[in-house]
Amino acid sequence: MSVVAPSGFVAAGVACGIKASGQADLALVATDDGAPVPAAGVFTRNLVVAAPVTVSRRHLAATGGRAAAVVLSSGNANAGTGARGEADAEQMCSLVAGEIGAEPAAVLVCSTGLIGYELPMPALAAGIPAVATGRGATPAHGIAAAEAIMTTDTCRKETVVRAGDFVVGGMAKGAAMLAPDMATMLAVLTTDAAVDGATLQGVLQAGVADSFNAMTVDGCTSTNDTVLVLASGRAVAPDPATFAAAVADACLDLATQMVGDAEGHTKVVKVRVTGAASDDDARRAARKVAESQLVKCSWFGADPYWGRVASDLGTAGVALDPTALTIAYGGTVVSRGCVAVDHDATAVADHMAGEYLDLHCDLGAGTGEARVLTNDLTYGYIDENKGTS
């Protein structure tokens, strides 16, 4: 049921004409009564920022962290569009506000798609009343919203986490430019837990850190990356640790689905680094390997070439002990101390032939650890991105 699983929320998705294909391209997630509730957001760190990000940040600041709705369009990023783009994003919020009976500042806005093109506002002006009229709380409404935010995604991405007396739901899109911090991605989470805005912001930031900020496909970070969460308060005031874990689980589930749908991929790879001097060092080392084009090509070829991994770890700018450095695929150690070791080659080959790879690197320098999700580099990825897309 995605974003409508928690009580107090409705959603919808329609085709309004942004995409030439005629596919759905406009989604709405809102409180069922149009009233603002505690909300929080985490956004791209790209300094070239899209208009919707600027507007959503401004609205959250103006309302003290409250929102009644999120309107999302796909097929056009409304990025690189200057003052006109910002005005268009504000108009989207105003149009939604008029339909649901809220103030414009209580509406957040997201867009995804091609950069450098102005939004077709006549299409949006016609589509927003339609998507608002069609909103509802059935699973079909959640599915329609999740499908309407897709661009190069091949499937919708939804999650539901039930934790005792409260629920966290979510939807997301993303299939490329998946690089920390965050990705060419949008995600909207909802919960019926009774939490205040400050708590919500802290929990969201923590959940994003080990999910959306711990994945990479191509090392590129988008202009539009946004993760939002709204809390209706219709359920209980949750145990803080339980609530944080539920939000983190929802974020990780959506992030994993994104990596599993990355453009042209044949492998989903979990790069685990342990034995680092600190967790931060572990993250840097894991990211260095996960974004290495040479290593990615090895994964595409199902080749457990540990020498490329060791080389990248050695240039990651972190402490490591070359005499203790250990590299393993699928739990089978292939190198220790920067030399090859005898191992079960058949077991490694079987592991490399699968879709899900586990690469574990121990740096032998401490107790820090981290994980990054990534993919292989394939002909399919190049085909998808060799032109404007």
Residue pairs with C-beta under 8 A, 6 or more apart in sequence:
1 139
1 142
1 160
1 169
2 11
2 139
2 142
2 143
2 145
2 146
2 158
2 159
2 160
2 169
2 170
2 171
3 9
3 11
3 29
3 142
3 145
3 146
3 158
3 169
3 170
3 171
3 188
3 189
3 190
4 10
4 11
4 136
4 137
4 138
4 139
4 141
4 142
4 169
4 190
5 142
5 160
5 167
5 169
5 190
6 166
6 167
6 168
6 169
6 190
6 191
6 192
6 193
6 232
6 234
6 235
7 167
7 192
7 232
7 234
7 235
8 31
8 32
8 37
8 190
8 192
8 232
8 233
8 234
9 29
9 30
9 31
9 32
9 137
9 169
9 190
9 230
9 232
10 29
10 30
10 31
10 32
10 135
10 136
10 137
10 141
11 27
11 28
11 29
11 30
11 135
11 136
11 137
11 141
11 142
11 144
11 145
12 27
12 28
12 131
12 132
12 134
12 135
12 136
12 141
12 144
12 145
13 24
13 26
13 27
13 28
13 131
13 141
13 143
13 144
13 145
13 146
13 147
13 148
13 149
14 24
14 26
14 127
14 130
14 131
14 134
14 144
14 148
15 22
15 23
15 24
15 25
15 26
15 127
15 148
16 25
16 26
16 73
16 123
16 124
16 126
16 127
16 128
16 130
16 131
17 25
17 120
17 123
17 126
17 127
18 25
18 26
18 73
18 74
18 75
18 76
18 113
18 119
18 120
18 123
18 124
19 25
19 74
19 75
23 150
24 144
24 147
24 148
24 150
25 73
25 74
25 75
25 127
25 148
26 71
26 72
26 73
26 74
26 124
26 127
26 128
26 131
26 148
27 71
27 72
27 73
27 74
27 131
27 144
27 145
27 146
27 148
27 149
28 69
28 70
28 71
28 72
28 96
28 128
28 131
28 132
28 135
28 145
29 69
29 70
29 72
29 145
29 171
29 188
29 190
29 230
30 68
30 69
30 70
30 96
30 100
30 132
30 135
31 37
31 68
31 69
31 230
31 232
32 137
34 68
34 69
34 100
34 101
34 102
35 68
35 102
36 63
36 66
36 67
36 68
36 102
36 103
36 106
37 66
37 67
37 68
37 230
37 231
37 232
37 233
38 65
38 66
38 195
38 196
38 197
38 200
38 230
38 231
38 233
39 60
39 63
39 65
39 66
39 67
39 108
39 197
39 200
39 228
39 229
39 230
39 231
40 60
40 65
40 197
40 200
40 201
40 203
40 204
40 228
40 229
41 56
41 57
41 60
41 108
41 201
41 204
41 226
41 227
41 228
41 229
42 182
42 204
42 205
42 208
42 212
42 226
42 227
43 49
43 53
43 56
43 57
43 182
43 225
43 226
43 227
44 50
44 53
44 181
44 182
44 221
44 222
44 223
44 224
44 225
44 226
45 181
45 182
45 221
46 221
46 222
46 223
46 225
48 79
48 80
48 223
49 79
49 223
50 77
50 78
50 79
50 80
50 85
50 111
50 115
50 223
50 224
51 78
51 79
51 81
51 85
51 86
51 88
51 89
51 111
52 78
52 89
52 109
52 110
52 111
52 224
52 226
53 223
53 224
53 225
53 226
54 86
54 89
55 86
55 89
55 90
55 93
55 108
55 109
56 108
56 109
56 110
56 226
56 228
59 67
59 93
59 104
59 105
59 106
59 107
59 108
60 66
60 67
60 108
62 105
63 105
63 106
64 197
65 197
65 198
65 200
65 201
66 106
66 197
67 106
67 107
67 108
67 228
67 230
68 97
68 100
68 102
68 103
68 106
68 107
69 96
69 97
69 100
69 102
69 106
69 107
69 108
70 107
70 108
70 109
70 110
70 188
70 228
70 230
71 92
71 93
71 96
71 107
71 108
71 109
71 110
71 128
71 131
72 109
72 110
72 111
72 112
72 145
72 148
72 149
72 186
72 188
73 92
73 110
73 111
73 112
73 113
73 119
73 124
74 111
74 112
74 113
74 148
74 149
74 150
74 151
74 173
75 112
75 113
75 114
75 151
76 111
76 113
76 114
76 117
76 118
76 119
76 120
77 111
77 112
77 113
77 114
77 115
77 117
77 222
77 223
77 224
78 85
78 88
78 89
78 111
78 118
78 119
78 224
79 85
79 111
79 115
79 116
79 223
79 224
80 115
80 116
80 223
81 88
81 116
81 117
81 118
81 119
84 118
85 118
85 119
88 118
88 119
88 121
88 124
89 109
89 111
90 104
91 121
91 124
91 125
92 107
92 109
92 119
92 124
92 128
93 104
93 105
93 107
93 108
93 109
94 104
94 107
95 124
95 125
95 128
95 129
96 102
96 107
96 128
96 132
97 103
97 104
97 106
97 107
99 128
99 129
99 132
99 133
100 132
108 228
110 149
110 186
110 188
110 224
110 226
110 228
111 119
111 224
112 149
112 151
112 173
112 184
112 185
112 186
112 224
113 151
114 388
114 389
115 223
134 141
134 144
135 141
142 158
142 169
142 171
143 156
143 158
145 171
146 156
146 157
146 158
146 171
146 172
146 173
147 156
149 171
149 172
149 173
149 186
150 156
150 173
151 173
151 175
152 175
152 176
152 263
152 384
152 389
153 173
153 174
153 175
153 261
154 175
154 261
155 261
156 171
156 173
157 171
157 172
157 173
157 174
157 254
157 257
157 258
157 261
158 169
158 170
158 171
158 172
158 254
159 168
159 169
159 170
159 171
159 172
159 250
159 253
159 254
159 257
160 167
160 168
160 169
160 170
160 250
161 167
161 168
161 169
161 246
161 247
161 249
161 250
161 253
163 238
163 242
163 243
163 245
163 246
164 236
164 238
164 242
165 235
165 236
165 238
166 191
166 192
166 193
166 235
166 236
166 238
166 243
166 246
167 191
167 192
167 235
168 189
168 190
168 191
168 193
168 246
168 247
168 249
168 250
169 189
169 190
169 191
169 250
170 187
170 188
170 189
170 190
170 250
170 251
170 253
170 254
171 187
171 188
171 254
172 185
172 186
172 187
172 188
172 254
172 255
172 257
172 258
173 185
173 186
173 187
173 258
174 183
174 184
174 185
174 186
174 187
174 258
174 261
175 184
175 258
175 261
175 262
175 263
176 184
176 217
176 218
176 220
176 262
176 263
176 381
176 384
176 385
177 183
177 184
177 217
177 218
177 220
177 221
177 222
178 184
178 185
178 215
178 216
178 217
178 218
178 258
178 259
178 262
179 215
179 216
179 217
179 218
179 219
179 220
179 221
179 291
180 212
180 213
180 214
180 215
180 216
180 221
180 287
181 212
181 213
181 221
181 225
182 208
182 212
182 213
182 221
182 222
182 225
182 226
182 227
183 212
183 215
183 217
183 221
183 222
183 225
183 258
184 220
184 222
184 224
184 225
185 212
185 222
185 225
185 226
185 227
185 258
186 224
186 225
186 226
186 227
187 212
187 226
187 227
187 228
187 251
187 254
188 227
188 228
188 229
188 230
189 204
189 227
189 228
189 229
189 230
189 247
189 250
189 251
190 229
190 230
190 231
190 232
191 229
191 230
191 231
191 232
191 235
191 243
191 246
191 247
192 231
192 232
192 233
192 234
192 235
193 231
193 233
193 235
193 236
193 237
193 238
193 243
194 231
194 233
194 234
194 235
194 236
194 237
194 238
195 203
195 231
195 233
195 237
195 238
195 243
199 240
199 243
200 229
200 231
203 243
203 244
203 247
203 248
204 227
204 229
204 247
206 244
206 247
206 248
207 244
207 247
207 248
207 250
207 251
207 252
208 227
208 251
210 248
210 251
210 252
210 371
211 248
211 251
211 252
211 254
211 255
211 256
212 225
212 227
212 251
212 254
212 255
214 255
214 283
214 370
214 371
214 372
214 373
215 255
215 258
215 259
215 372
215 373
215 374
216 287
216 290
216 291
216 372
216 373
216 374
217 259
217 262
217 263
217 265
217 374
217 375
217 381
218 291
218 377
218 381
219 291
227 251
229 247
238 246
255 373
256 268
256 373
259 265
259 268
259 373
259 374
259 375
260 268
262 268
262 375
262 381
263 380
263 381
263 384
263 385
264 378
264 379
264 380
264 381
264 382
264 383
264 384
265 375
265 376
265 378
265 380
265 381
266 300
266 355
266 376
266 378
266 380
267 299
267 300
267 355
267 356
267 357
267 375
267 376
268 355
268 356
268 357
268 373
268 374
268 375
269 290
269 299
269 356
269 357
269 358
269 359
269 373
269 374
269 375
269 376
270 356
270 357
270 358
270 359
270 371
270 372
270 373
271 286
271 289
271 290
271 359
271 361
271 371
271 372
271 373
271 374
272 286
272 358
272 359
272 360
272 361
272 369
272 370
272 371
273 282
273 283
273 285
273 286
273 289
273 360
273 361
273 362
273 363
273 368
273 369
273 370
273 371
274 282
274 360
274 361
274 362
274 363
274 368
274 369
275 324
275 326
275 362
275 363
275 364
275 365
275 366
275 367
275 368
275 369
276 282
276 285
276 318
276 319
276 320
276 363
276 365
276 366
276 367
276 368
276 369
276 370
277 318
277 319
277 363
277 365
277 366
277 368
278 366
278 368
279 368
279 369
279 370
280 368
281 318
281 319
281 363
281 365
281 366
281 368
282 318
282 363
282 368
282 369
282 370
283 370
283 372
284 316
284 317
284 318
285 313
285 316
285 318
285 320
285 361
285 363
285 370
286 361
286 370
286 371
286 372
287 372
288 312
288 313
288 315
288 316
289 295
289 309
289 312
289 313
289 316
289 359
289 361
289 372
290 372
290 373
290 374
291 374
292 308
292 309
292 312
293 377
294 308
294 312
295 305
295 308
295 309
295 312
296 374
296 375
296 376
296 377
297 376
297 377
298 304
298 305
298 308
299 352
299 357
299 375
299 376
299 377
300 376
300 377
300 378
302 349
302 352
302 353
303 352
304 329
304 334
304 348
304 349
304 352
306 327
306 334
306 335
306 340
307 335
309 327
309 359
309 361
310 325
310 327
310 335
310 338
313 320
313 325
313 361
313 363
314 320
314 322
318 363
318 365
319 363
319 365
319 366
320 363
320 364
320 365
321 363
321 364
321 365
322 337
322 338
323 337
323 338
323 364
324 336
324 337
324 362
324 363
324 364
324 365
325 335
325 336
325 337
325 338
325 361
325 362
325 363
325 364
326 333
326 335
326 336
326 337
326 360
326 361
326 362
326 364
327 333
327 334
327 335
327 336
327 359
327 360
327 361
328 334
328 359
328 360
328 361
329 348
329 351
329 352
329 357
329 358
329 359
329 360
330 347
330 348
330 350
330 351
330 352
330 357
330 358
331 358
331 360
332 343
332 344
332 347
332 348
332 351
333 341
333 343
334 340
334 341
334 343
334 348
335 341
351 357
351 358
